[in-house]
Amino acid sequence: MAIESDLQSINPEEGVFLFVISPESYRPSHFLIFKYFAERLKDRCIYVSLNEPCSALNRELKKEGINTDKVYIIDGISRSQNQGGSIKNCTFLENPGSLTEVSIAITEAMNTGNYNFVFLDSVSTMLIYNNRETIENFLQFIIGKIKNMGISGAIIILNEGRSKELVGTVSQFFDNVIRS
């Protein structure tokens, strides 16, 4: 898989990265990216999931050998599907389209000082609920916040449709853009 060689060429401690991945390789690639960052940054992660429920994500991460006790999940999908509840290290958002709610949850988690990277899966999902300009503003804000906190970030976007247009605009906000 090409993403493996791309990952070897970056230092996850040095900035915020945009990963532009094909829809066909999304599933294996996003876990590979997360695992690469988690292993090098000692698992202390804020995982923003806008398309997979916390319970399922925890199972997948454990299968990948990730210590889920050090992963704080911001779950943007469970409540919209009338799921959720109480799960350790998980915050449930009311609506995956509320970028204000996503931003507040990320900021509160970063402010604890317990985490050294943010993983956002995925910007393409945001396009279902928000227009391009709103997402551009959100990304500029959240990337600035991540950089100001001195932590790292990995943000996923699919290489398809409306997402392609967004990549051209937001690439300037990132320290590195990896296309796979």
N, C-alpha and C positions, 0 to 999 in steps of 0.2 A: 504494500500500500504506500503510495507516494507521500502521504501525510507523515509517515514515520521518519523519512529522511528530512522532510521540512522541519519537523520538531527538533531533530538533532542539531539543526543550524541556529537555534535560538536559545537565549538564556531567559527563562521565565521570570527571573528577578528584575529584568530590565525593561519594564514598561507595560503598556497595554497593547494587546495583539488582536487583530481582527482575522478570523479564519473564515475564508470564503470556500465552502465545500459543496460538492455536487449532491443533489437530493439522493442519488443512488448510494453514495457512500456515507450519508449522514449518520446513520446508527453506529456503525463501528468507529467512524472518525471522531465523533464528538466524545465518546468514552475514552478513546486513545488520547485525545488532547487533554481531557480532564485528568486522566491518570498521570500523564507526563507532568503536568503542572503540580498535581497533588504530591507526587513522589518527591519532586525537587523542592517543593515549598512546605514540606512536612504536613500535608493534609489540611492545614488550617484555612478552610475555604468557605466562602459564601457562594452557594450554588443557586442561581436564580433560574427556576424551571417554569417556563410558560406553556409547556406542552406535555409534561409528564407528571403525574401525581407523586407526592412525596413518598408514599408507601412503596410504589413501584420503583421509584428512583433509588430508594434505600436498598431494596433487594438487588438491583442491578449493580450498584456501587459495591456492595458486599461481595457479589460474584466476581467483580473485577479486583478484589483484594484491597479495597479502600477502607480505611478506618472511618466509619460513618460517625463516630463520636466527635470527630474533629471537623465535620462538615455541617454547616448551618444552611438549611434549605429554605428558600423563599418560594413557596408553591403558589403559582398563579392560576392553577387550573382546577384543583379539587373542589373548591367552594362553588365554582360555576357549574359543576356537575353534581351538586348536592352531596359532596363527600367532604372529607376533612376530619375534624375532631382534634384530638390532642396527641401529637407525636413529638417526642424529644427532639430538640434542635430543628424545629420546623415552624415557620410562620405561614399561615394560610391567608392569602389575599382574597378579597371579595370578588375581584374582577381582573382578569389578565390584561384587559385593555386600559386599566387605570395606571398610567405611567407615573402619576403623582404618588400613588400607593406603592408602586414598585420602588420608586426613588426613596421614599421615606423608609421603607423596610431595609433597603441596601444601606442607607446612611446610618440608621440606628445600629445595624449589625457592625458596620465598619467602626463606628464610634466606641464600641466595646474594647477595641484594641486586641481582640482575640484572633483576628483573621488577617492573613497576609496576601490573599488574592480573591478576586471576584470572577466567577464564571457565569456568563449569561447565555442561556440557551432558550430561545434564539430570537434574534432581531426579526427574522422572517415571520415568526408568529405574531410579533407586534404589528406587522403590516395588515393582519387580518382585522385588527381592532382600531388602528390609528392611521392617519394619513402620513405621507412621507415627511413632510415638514415638521410635524409634531415629533416624529421619531428622531429626525436629525437634531432637533433641539434637545431632546432627552439624552441622546448619546453624547452630545457635546458637554452637557451638564454633568452626566454621570462619569464620563471619562476624566473630566477635569477634577472631579471629587476624588476619584481613585488615585490620580496622580498626586494631588495635594496631600493625600493621606500617606503617600509613599509606599503604596502596595501595588501589586501587579493585577493584571486583568486579561482574561481571554473571552472574547465575544464571538459567537457563532452566527453566521448568516449563510443562507443557501444561495447557491449560484444559479438563480432562476428568476424569471419574470420580473416583478416589481422590485425584488431585492437587488437585482443588478443595477438598477438606476440609483438606488440608495448607496451602494458601495462606492460609486464614483464621487458622491458628495461627502460621505463620512470618512473616507480613507485618510483624509488630512488630519483627523483627530487622533489617529493611532500612531504608535511608535513603529509598528510593523504590520504589514498586510500579507498574509500567507494564503495563496490560492492553491487549492488542491482538487 
